[in-house]
Amino acid sequence: MLRVGLTGGIGSGKSTIAAIFETLGVPVAYADQEAKQLMNEDAELRAAIIRNFGEDAYTGPTLNRKYLAKAVFNDPVALETLNSLVHPATIREGEKWMLSLAGRYPYAIREAALIFESRTAAHLDFVIGVSAPVSLRIHRAMQRDHATREDILQRMRNQIDEDIKMALCDAVIRNDEQTAVIPQVIDLHDRLLALATTKNPA
């Protein structure tokens, strides 16, 4: 089975594109959702987070997301520490998910903002980027997260440059509200089906 990544900066519309692939019958896993679940349910990861960020990182059995976000927001070292704990666990979970689908689908997608930053790309055969103008990304993220412009800009600074990210991708979908995205997704779907056939000839 072809292992496909779907990535893009904050506000690029990755989830929208992923949902279109899902309507085509393609399995999609969302790394952010997996990470949240693992931080709550994986005992080893939970213990590591508490060791590094203190007991206040959890409220009872639940991750204290507000506390943790504040702890890493303007501290690159703390953010790198958190990522070094969460990313390996998320990658392992993604590998298990991919293996569970092997032989049942031509390809499957993992949607993740930090595919290159977390080195997840090394475990994938093909990476799709979702691109949008910075001003539109900021507007979308502010509306979605009820966040300030400065909050969004800080989160953007924690990701690699968008132009570099898109250059690293094998294909890019333009999601700028000017170019229709469905035809772009269908074209890529056909291309991926062909690649899957080439990789695994009958």
Accessible surface in RSA format (square Angstrom, percent):
REM  Atomic radii and reference values for relative SASA: ProtOr
REM  Chains: A
REM  Algorithm: Lee & Richards
REM  Probe-radius: 1.40
REM  Slices: 20
REM RES _ NUM      All-atoms   Total-Side   Main-Chain    Non-polar    All polar
REM                ABS   REL    ABS   REL    ABS   REL    ABS   REL    ABS   REL
RES MET A   1    34.64  17.9   3.79   2.5  30.84  73.4   6.66   5.7  27.97  37.1
RES LEU A   2     9.49   5.3   9.49   6.8   0.00   0.0   9.49   6.7   0.00   0.0
RES ARG A   3    50.76  21.3  50.76  25.9   0.00   0.0   9.64  13.2  41.12  24.9
RES VAL A   4     0.00   0.0   0.00   0.0   0.00   0.0   0.00   0.0   0.00   0.0
RES GLY A   5     0.00   0.0   0.00   N/A   0.00   0.0   0.00   0.0   0.00   0.0
RES LEU A   6     0.00   0.0   0.00   0.0   0.00   0.0   0.00   0.0   0.00   0.0
RES THR A   7     0.00   0.0   0.00   0.0   0.00   0.0   0.00   0.0   0.00   0.0
RES GLY A   8     0.00   0.0   0.00   N/A   0.00   0.0   0.00   0.0   0.00   0.0
RES GLY A   9     0.45   0.6   0.00   N/A   0.45   0.6   0.45   1.2   0.00   0.0
RES ILE A  10     9.42   5.4   6.03   4.5   3.39   8.2   9.42   6.8   0.00   0.0
RES GLY A  11     3.27   4.0   0.00   N/A   3.27   4.0   2.54   7.0   0.73   1.6
RES SER A  12     0.00   0.0   0.00   0.0   0.00   0.0   0.00   0.0   0.00   0.0
RES GLY A  13    18.03  22.2   0.00   N/A  18.03  22.2  14.95  41.0   3.08   6.9
RES LYS A  14    22.61  11.0  20.94  12.8   1.67   4.0   6.30   5.7  16.31  17.4
RES SER A  15    67.50  57.0  62.90  84.0   4.60  10.6  38.02  81.0  29.48  41.3
RES THR A  16    77.70  55.3  70.88  71.9   6.82  16.3  44.73  60.1  32.97  49.8
RES ILE A  17     0.00   0.0   0.00   0.0   0.00   0.0   0.00   0.0   0.00   0.0
RES ALA A  18     0.00   0.0   0.00   0.0   0.00   0.0   0.00   0.0   0.00   0.0
RES ALA A  19    47.19  43.4  45.73  70.6   1.47   3.3  46.28  65.2   0.91   2.4
RES ILE A  20    26.76  15.2  25.81  19.2   0.95   2.3  26.73  19.2   0.04   0.1
RES PHE A  21     0.00   0.0   0.00   0.0   0.00   0.0   0.00   0.0   0.00   0.0
RES GLU A  22    77.13  44.3  62.23  47.1  14.90  35.5  17.88  34.6  59.25  48.4
RES THR A  23   115.11  81.9  75.64  76.7  39.47  94.1  75.78 101.8  39.33  59.5
RES LEU A  24    65.14  36.3  39.15  28.0  25.99  65.3  45.10  31.7  20.04  53.9
RES GLY A  25    51.46  63.5   0.00   N/A  51.46  63.5  37.37 102.6  14.09  31.5
RES VAL A  26     8.89   5.8   4.45   4.0   4.44  10.7   5.99   5.2   2.90   7.9
RES PRO A  27    23.48  17.1  11.53  10.5  11.95  43.4  23.16  19.1   0.32   2.0
RES VAL A  28    17.91  11.8   0.00   0.0  17.91  43.1   0.00   0.0  17.91  48.6
RES ALA A  29     8.67   8.0   3.58   5.5   5.09  11.6   8.67  12.2   0.00   0.0
RES TYR A  30    41.02  19.2  37.02  21.1   4.00  10.4  31.41  23.6   9.60  11.8
RES ALA A  31    12.21  11.2  11.77  18.2   0.44   1.0  11.93  16.8   0.29   0.8
RES ASP A  32    85.69  60.0  79.95  79.6   5.73  13.6  34.32  80.8  51.37  51.2
RES GLN A  33   115.49  64.6 109.86  80.3   5.63  13.4  38.12  81.1  77.37  58.7
RES GLU A  34    26.28  15.1  23.74  18.0   2.53   6.0  20.51  39.7   5.76   4.7
RES ALA A  35    12.74  11.7  12.74  19.7   0.00   0.0  12.74  17.9   0.00   0.0
RES LYS A  36    74.35  36.3  73.92  45.4   0.43   1.0  31.48  28.3  42.87  45.7
RES GLN A  37   103.03  57.6  96.56  70.6   6.47  15.4  24.88  52.9  78.16  59.3
RES LEU A  38    22.15  12.3  22.04  15.8   0.11   0.3  22.15  15.6   0.00   0.0
RES MET A  39    15.98   8.3  15.98  10.6   0.00   0.0  15.98  13.6   0.00   0.0
RES ASN A  40    53.88  37.2  41.28  39.9  12.60  30.3  12.51  30.1  41.37  40.0
RES GLU A  41   123.32  70.8  90.51  68.5  32.81  78.1  43.41  84.0  79.91  65.2
RES ASP A  42    41.93  29.4  33.23  33.1   8.70  20.6  11.46  27.0  30.47  30.4
RES ALA A  43    80.06  73.6  67.75 104.5  12.32  28.0  71.16 100.2   8.90  23.6
RES GLU A  44   139.66  80.2 129.77  98.2   9.89  23.6  54.00 104.5  85.66  69.9
RES LEU A  45     9.75   5.4   5.79   4.1   3.97  10.0   9.23   6.5   0.52   1.4
RES ARG A  46    60.17  25.3  60.17  30.7   0.00   0.0  21.74  29.7  38.43  23.3
RES ALA A  47    44.83  41.2  38.62  59.6   6.21  14.1  43.66  61.5   1.17   3.1
RES ALA A  48     8.89   8.2   8.89  13.7   0.00   0.0   8.89  12.5   0.00   0.0
RES ILE A  49     0.00   0.0   0.00   0.0   0.00   0.0   0.00   0.0   0.00   0.0
RES ILE A  50    39.03  22.2  35.78  26.7   3.25   7.8  35.78  25.8   3.25   8.8
RES ARG A  51   179.63  75.4 140.93  71.8  38.70  92.1  75.17 102.7 104.46  63.3
RES ASN A  52    76.28  52.6  42.66  41.2  33.62  81.0   7.43  17.9  68.85  66.5
RES PHE A  53    24.11  12.1  12.23   7.6  11.87  30.9  19.92  12.1   4.19  12.0
RES GLY A  54    32.52  40.1   0.00   N/A  32.52  40.1  30.11  82.6   2.42   5.4
RES GLU A  55   131.35  75.4 121.24  91.7  10.11  24.1  62.09 120.1  69.26  56.6
RES ASP A  56    92.25  64.6  87.67  87.3   4.58  10.8  14.12  33.2  78.12  77.9
RES ALA A  57     0.00   0.0   0.00   0.0   0.00   0.0   0.00   0.0   0.00   0.0
RES TYR A  58    17.05   8.0   4.10   2.3  12.95  33.7   4.10   3.1  12.95  16.0
RES THR A  59    92.43  65.7  84.30  85.5   8.13  19.4  76.49 102.7  15.94  24.1
RES GLY A  60    52.91  65.2   0.00   N/A  52.91  65.2  37.47 102.8  15.44  34.6
RES PRO A  61   106.34  77.5  99.29  90.5   7.04  25.6 101.61  83.9   4.72  29.3
RES THR A  62    73.77  52.5  73.20  74.2   0.57   1.4  48.33  64.9  25.44  38.5
RES LEU A  63    11.42   6.4   3.67   2.6   7.75  19.5   3.67   2.6   7.75  20.9
RES ASN A  64    42.89  29.6  38.22  36.9   4.67  11.2   5.57  13.4  37.32  36.1
RES ARG A  65   124.62  52.3 117.80  60.1   6.81  16.2  55.28  75.6  69.33  42.0
RES LYS A  66   174.73  85.2 163.75 100.5  10.98  26.1 113.67 102.3  61.06  65.0
RES TYR A  67    76.26  35.6  69.78  39.7   6.48  16.9  50.20  37.7  26.06  32.1
RES LEU A  68     6.67   3.7   6.65   4.8   0.03   0.1   6.67   4.7   0.00   0.0
RES ALA A  69    56.21  51.7  48.70  75.2   7.51  17.1  54.85  77.2   1.36   3.6
RES LYS A  70   173.04  84.4 153.18  94.0  19.86  47.3 101.63  91.5  71.41  76.1
RES ALA A  71    37.53  34.5  15.32  23.6  22.21  50.5  27.70  39.0   9.82  26.0
RES VAL A  72    14.67   9.7  13.87  12.6   0.80   1.9  13.87  12.0   0.80   2.2
RES PHE A  73    57.32  28.7  53.27  33.0   4.04  10.5  55.88  33.9   1.43   4.1
RES ASN A  74   111.64  77.0  84.64  81.8  27.00  65.0  32.93  79.3  78.71  76.1
RES ASP A  75    60.87  42.6  58.77  58.5   2.10   5.0  15.89  37.4  44.98  44.9
RES PRO A  76   100.11  73.0  93.55  85.3   6.55  23.8  95.99  79.3   4.11  25.6
RES VAL A  77   115.33  75.9 112.23 101.6   3.10   7.5 115.01  99.9   0.32   0.9
RES ALA A  78    15.12  13.9  10.76  16.6   4.36   9.9  15.11  21.3   0.01   0.0
RES LEU A  79    35.29  19.7  35.29  25.2   0.00   0.0  35.29  24.8   0.00   0.0
RES GLU A  80   111.87  64.2 110.67  83.7   1.20   2.9  48.46  93.7  63.41  51.8
RES THR A  81    40.93  29.1  37.13  37.6   3.80   9.1  20.56  27.6  20.37  30.8
RES LEU A  82    20.06  11.2  20.06  14.4   0.00   0.0  20.06  14.1   0.00   0.0
RES ASN A  83    31.66  21.8  31.66  30.6   0.01   0.0   3.60   8.7  28.07  27.1
RES SER A  84    61.81  52.2  41.46  55.3  20.35  46.9  38.88  82.8  22.93  32.1
RES LEU A  85    40.86  22.8  31.46  22.5   9.40  23.6  34.57  24.3   6.29  16.9
RES VAL A  86    11.36   7.5  11.36  10.3   0.00   0.0  11.36   9.9   0.00   0.0
RES HIS A  87    33.21  18.2  32.67  22.7   0.55   1.4  21.63  22.3  11.58  13.5
RES PRO A  88    57.70  42.1  53.27  48.6   4.43  16.1  57.29  47.3   0.41   2.5
RES ALA A  89     5.53   5.1   2.59   4.0   2.94   6.7   3.08   4.3   2.45   6.5
RES THR A  90    10.91   7.8  10.91  11.1   0.00   0.0  10.63  14.3   0.28   0.4
RES ILE A  91    28.85  16.4  26.35  19.6   2.49   6.0  27.51  19.8   1.34   3.6
RES ARG A  92   138.59  58.2 135.61  69.1   2.98   7.1  69.98  95.6  68.60  41.6
RES GLU A  93    56.10  32.2  55.30  41.8   0.80   1.9   5.97  11.6  50.12  40.9
RES GLY A  94     0.92   1.1   0.00   N/A   0.92   1.1   0.92   2.5   0.00   0.0
RES GLU A  95    49.92  28.7  49.28  37.3   0.64   1.5  21.01  40.6  28.92  23.6
RES LYS A  96   130.66  63.7 124.14  76.2   6.53  15.5  81.97  73.8  48.69  51.9
RES TRP A  97    58.61  23.5  52.72  25.5   5.89  13.8  37.56  20.0  21.05  34.1
RES MET A  98     2.27   1.2   1.58   1.0   0.70   1.7   1.58   1.3   0.70   0.9
RES LEU A  99   114.04  63.5  99.47  71.2  14.58  36.6  99.66  70.0  14.39  38.7
RES SER A 100    64.60  54.6  42.33  56.5  22.26  51.3  48.16 102.6  16.44  23.0
RES LEU A 101    14.82   8.3  14.82  10.6   0.00   0.0  14.82  10.4   0.00   0.0
RES ALA A 102    56.18  51.7  37.89  58.5  18.28  41.6  38.11  53.7  18.06  47.9
RES GLY A 103    80.06  98.7   0.00   N/A  80.06  98.7  42.19 115.8  37.87  84.8
RES ARG A 104   153.30  64.4 121.02  61.7  32.28  76.8  57.50  78.6  95.80  58.1
RES TYR A 105    76.81  35.9  67.44  38.4   9.38  24.4  32.23  24.2  44.59  55.0
RES PRO A 106    69.54  50.7  58.19  53.0  11.35  41.3  68.79  56.8   0.75   4.7
RES TYR A 107     2.74   1.3   1.47   0.8   1.27   3.3   1.47   1.1   1.27   1.6
RES ALA A 108     0.00   0.0   0.00   0.0   0.00   0.0   0.00   0.0   0.00   0.0
RES ILE A 109     0.00   0.0   0.00   0.0   0.00   0.0   0.00   0.0   0.00   0.0
RES ARG A 110     9.60   4.0   9.60   4.9   0.00   0.0   5.41   7.4   4.20   2.5
RES GLU A 111    11.33   6.5  11.33   8.6   0.00   0.0   0.00   0.0  11.33   9.3
RES ALA A 112    11.64  10.7   9.74  15.0   1.90   4.3  11.64  16.4   0.00   0.0
RES ALA A 113    28.74  26.4  22.67  35.0   6.07  13.8  22.67  31.9   6.07  16.1
RES LEU A 114    43.78  24.4  42.71  30.6   1.07   2.7  43.04  30.2   0.74   2.0
RES ILE A 115     0.07   0.0   0.06   0.0   0.01   0.0   0.07   0.1   0.00   0.0
RES PHE A 116    38.25  19.1  22.78  14.1  15.48  40.3  24.43  14.8  13.82  39.6
RES GLU A 117    45.35  26.0  20.33  15.4  25.02  59.6  29.02  56.1  16.34  13.3
RES SER A 118    14.68  12.4   5.79   7.7   8.90  20.5   4.68  10.0  10.00  14.0
RES ARG A 119   185.61  77.9 179.33  91.4   6.28  15.0  68.27  93.3 117.33  71.1
RES THR A 120    10.91   7.8  10.91  11.1   0.00   0.0   4.89   6.6   6.02   9.1
RES ALA A 121    26.92  24.8  18.36  28.3   8.56  19.5  18.63  26.2   8.29  22.0
RES ALA A 122    91.52  84.1  46.88  72.3  44.64 101.5  60.28  84.9  31.24  82.7
RES HIS A 123    77.70  42.5  64.69  45.0  13.01  33.3  48.77  50.3  28.93  33.7
RES LEU A 124    25.07  14.0   2.87   2.1  22.19  55.8   3.75   2.6  21.32  57.4
RES ASP A 125    67.48  47.3  33.92  33.8  33.56  79.4  13.37  31.5  54.11  54.0
RES PHE A 126    12.63   6.3  11.75   7.3   0.87   2.3  12.14   7.4   0.48   1.4
RES VAL A 127     8.18   5.4   8.18   7.4   0.00   0.0   8.18   7.1   0.00   0.0
RES ILE A 128     0.00   0.0   0.00   0.0   0.00   0.0   0.00   0.0   0.00   0.0
RES GLY A 129     0.00   0.0   0.00   N/A   0.00   0.0   0.00   0.0   0.00   0.0
RES VAL A 130     0.00   0.0   0.00   0.0   0.00   0.0   0.00   0.0   0.00   0.0
RES SER A 131    12.01  10.1  12.01  16.0   0.00   0.0   2.04   4.4   9.97  14.0
RES ALA A 132     4.92   4.5   0.00   0.0   4.92  11.2   0.05   0.1   4.88  12.9
RES PRO A 133    50.74  37.0  40.82  37.2   9.92  36.0  50.74  41.9   0.00   0.0
RES VAL A 134    81.03  53.3  76.41  69.2   4.62  11.1  76.41  66.4   4.62  12.5
RES SER A 135    84.69  71.6  72.95  97.4  11.73  27.0  51.42 109.5  33.26  46.6
RES LEU A 136    29.99  16.7  26.54  19.0   3.45   8.7  29.97  21.0   0.01   0.0
RES ARG A 137    10.18   4.3  10.18   5.2   0.00   0.0   0.00   0.0  10.18   6.2
RES ILE A 138     4.60   2.6   4.60   3.4   0.00   0.0   4.60   3.3   0.00   0.0
RES HIS A 139    97.29  53.2  94.84  65.9   2.45   6.3  59.09  60.9  38.20  44.5
RES ARG A 140    45.03  18.9  40.13  20.5   4.90  11.7  33.67  46.0  11.36   6.9
RES ALA A 141     0.11   0.1   0.00   0.0   0.11   0.3   0.11   0.2   0.00   0.0
RES MET A 142    65.83  34.1  61.27  40.5   4.56  10.9  54.42  46.3  11.41  15.1
RES GLN A 143   119.10  66.6 102.71  75.1  16.39  39.0  37.36  79.5  81.74  62.0
RES ARG A 144   137.99  57.9 110.20  56.2  27.79  66.2  76.47 104.5  61.52  37.3
RES ASP A 145    52.53  36.8  27.18  27.1  25.35  59.9  18.36  43.2  34.18  34.1
RES HIS A 146   170.32  93.1 133.35  92.7  36.97  94.6  97.87 100.9  72.46  84.3
RES ALA A 147    21.52  19.8   8.37  12.9  13.15  29.9  14.01  19.7   7.51  19.9
RES THR A 148    80.94  57.6  76.08  77.1   4.86  11.6  77.82 104.5   3.12   4.7
RES ARG A 149   132.81  55.8 130.16  66.4   2.64   6.3  48.35  66.1  84.46  51.2
RES GLU A 150    97.28  55.9  94.63  71.6   2.66   6.3  59.53 115.2  37.75  30.8
RES ASP A 151    50.20  35.2  50.20  50.0   0.00   0.0   6.23  14.7  43.97  43.9
RES ILE A 152     0.00   0.0   0.00   0.0   0.00   0.0   0.00   0.0   0.00   0.0
RES LEU A 153    46.84  26.1  46.46  33.2   0.38   1.0  46.46  32.6   0.38   1.0
RES GLN A 154    28.80  16.1  28.80  21.0   0.00   0.0   0.70   1.5  28.10  21.3
RES ARG A 155    85.09  35.7  82.90  42.3   2.20   5.2  30.56  41.8  54.53  33.0
RES MET A 156    28.29  14.6  19.44  12.9   8.85  21.1  14.23  12.1  14.06  18.6
RES ARG A 157   141.48  59.4 108.31  55.2  33.17  79.0  72.72  99.4  68.76  41.7
RES ASN A 158    57.70  39.8  30.29  29.3  27.41  66.0  15.03  36.2  42.67  41.2
RES GLN A 159    35.53  19.9  23.22  17.0  12.31  29.3   7.22  15.4  28.31  21.5
RES ILE A 160    59.41  33.8  46.89  34.9  12.52  30.2  54.01  38.9   5.40  14.6
RES ASP A 161    80.18  56.2  63.98  63.7  16.21  38.3  28.89  68.0  51.29  51.1
RES GLU A 162    27.17  15.6  22.14  16.7   5.03  12.0  20.05  38.8   7.12   5.8
RES ASP A 163   113.87  79.8 105.40 104.9   8.46  20.0  30.51  71.8  83.36  83.1
RES ILE A 164    99.52  56.6  96.57  71.9   2.95   7.1  99.42  71.6   0.10   0.3
RES LYS A 165     0.38   0.2   0.38   0.2   0.00   0.0   0.16   0.1   0.22   0.2
RES MET A 166    22.49  11.6  18.84  12.5   3.65   8.7  18.98  16.1   3.51   4.6
RES ALA A 167    85.43  78.6  46.65  72.0  38.78  88.2  59.16  83.3  26.27  69.6
RES LEU A 168    96.17  53.6  74.35  53.2  21.82  54.8  77.60  54.5  18.57  50.0
RES CYS A 169    16.78  12.7   0.00   0.0  16.78  39.4   0.01   0.0  16.76  18.1
RES ASP A 170    75.22  52.7  51.59  51.3  23.63  55.9  10.31  24.3  64.91  64.7
RES ALA A 171    14.58  13.4   5.58   8.6   9.00  20.5  14.58  20.5   0.00   0.0
RES VAL A 172    69.11  45.5  40.45  36.6  28.66  69.1  40.45  35.1  28.66  77.7
RES ILE A 173     1.30   0.7   1.30   1.0   0.00   0.0   1.30   0.9   0.00   0.0
RES ARG A 174    98.50  41.4  98.26  50.1   0.24   0.6  35.25  48.2  63.26  38.3
RES ASN A 175    13.75   9.5  13.75  13.3   0.00   0.0   0.00   0.0  13.75  13.3
RES ASP A 176    20.87  14.6  15.29  15.2   5.58  13.2   2.14   5.0  18.73  18.7
RES GLU A 177   121.78  69.9  83.94  63.5  37.84  90.1  42.48  82.2  79.30  64.7
RES GLN A 178   158.71  88.7 119.42  87.3  39.29  93.6  44.25  94.2 114.46  86.8
RES THR A 179    64.69  46.0  54.95  55.7   9.74  23.2  42.70  57.3  22.00  33.3
RES ALA A 180    66.67  61.3  46.43  71.7  20.24  46.0  57.65  81.2   9.02  23.9
RES VAL A 181    25.99  17.1  23.29  21.1   2.70   6.5  23.29  20.2   2.70   7.3
RES ILE A 182    97.49  55.5  97.13  72.4   0.36   0.9  97.13  69.9   0.36   1.0
RES PRO A 183    71.62  52.2  66.94  61.0   4.68  17.0  71.58  59.1   0.04   0.3
RES GLN A 184    39.16  21.9  33.07  24.2   6.09  14.5  29.42  62.6   9.74   7.4
RES VAL A 185     0.00   0.0   0.00   0.0   0.00   0.0   0.00   0.0   0.00   0.0
RES ILE A 186    72.71  41.4  72.71  54.2   0.00   0.0  72.71  52.4   0.00   0.0
RES ASP A 187    98.30  68.9  91.13  90.7   7.17  17.0  27.19  64.0  71.10  70.9
RES LEU A 188    13.26   7.4  12.19   8.7   1.07   2.7  13.19   9.3   0.07   0.2
RES HIS A 189    27.23  14.9  27.23  18.9   0.00   0.0  14.39  14.8  12.84  14.9
RES ASP A 190    79.84  55.9  73.08  72.7   6.76  16.0  28.61  67.3  51.24  51.1
RES ARG A 191   116.03  48.7 107.24  54.7   8.79  20.9  45.55  62.3  70.48  42.7
RES LEU A 192     0.00   0.0   0.00   0.0   0.00   0.0   0.00   0.0   0.00   0.0
RES LEU A 193    60.90  33.9  59.17  42.3   1.73   4.3  59.54  41.8   1.36   3.7
RES ALA A 194    58.89  54.1  49.88  77.0   9.01  20.5  57.46  80.9   1.43   3.8
RES LEU A 195    67.07  37.4  64.53  46.2   2.54   6.4  65.30  45.9   1.77   4.8
RES ALA A 196     5.95   5.5   3.97   6.1   1.98   4.5   4.29   6.0   1.66   4.4
RES THR A 197    89.67  63.8  83.71  84.9   5.96  14.2  63.00  84.6  26.67  40.3
RES THR A 198   106.62  75.8  85.35  86.5  21.27  50.7  68.55  92.1  38.07  57.6
RES LYS A 199    97.37  47.5  68.89  42.3  28.48  67.8  65.48  58.9  31.89  34.0
RES ASN A 200    76.46  52.7  58.55  56.6  17.91  43.1  31.85  76.7  44.61  43.1
RES PRO A 201   100.59  73.3  79.73  72.7  20.87  75.9  80.55  66.5  20.05 124.6
RES ALA A 202   150.67 138.5  71.87 110.9  78.80 179.3 111.01 156.3  39.66 105.1
END  Absolute sums over single chains surface
CHAIN  1 A    10707.0       8774.0       1933.0       6254.8       4452.2
END  Absolute sums over all chains
TOTAL         10707.0       8774.0       1933.0       6254.8       4452.2
